């Protein structure tokens, strides 16, 4: 009985992956708006009802893309986060790996960004629907901070993972509009930004800057509320 159940689960997961792969291909080729669930089902070789069984909408397929991209990013970061202890190197590595693993989706992201940029759209990275992928991404930046040997203000350390995720969102916006070969301008943005962040974080524990750090954190709390 267990073997039958496991086989069914594997078959279900395989069908789910085929639908996701097909949807992402069609989104890249035709654009998000022009791609229908019926077209996705036909290309994937499943019934429309079966496609809706796995994904209730095209938006749910995008959430699956978010989850997959997040998992790929985590896997790409795992080795160097386990050994590197410098805050700057850890942050730079995580940002650079995001660009690298996202490269195959760059053309798709350019076409899709108008939907994700709408504040009320469920596909926004800030939406409630995107919270699992968002929290997982913040978790990577939490690892960046917690695994760092560098000194920093304790209160800032607690806030830093979410702030670094917001920084990464700015980088994503830049990346979407980056037309340079291999997105070299995005890599350059990381190269010049990380040392500045590292310097500010490193100064946060100094007695003369504790007041400024507290004011900054208070502003973050107020804006978040």
Secondary structure, 3 states (H helix, E strand, C coil): CHHHHHHHHHHHHHHHHHHHHHHHHHHHHHCCCCCCHHHHHHHHCCCHHHHHHHCCCHHHHHHHHHHHHHHHHHHHHHHHHHHCCCHHHHHHHHHHHHHHHHHHHHHHHHHHHHHHCCCCCCCCCCCCCCHHHHHHHHHHHHHHHHCCCCCCCHHHHHHHHHHHHHHHHHHHHHHHCCCCHHHHHHHHHHHHHHHHHHHHHHHCCCHHHHHHHHHHHHHHHHHHC
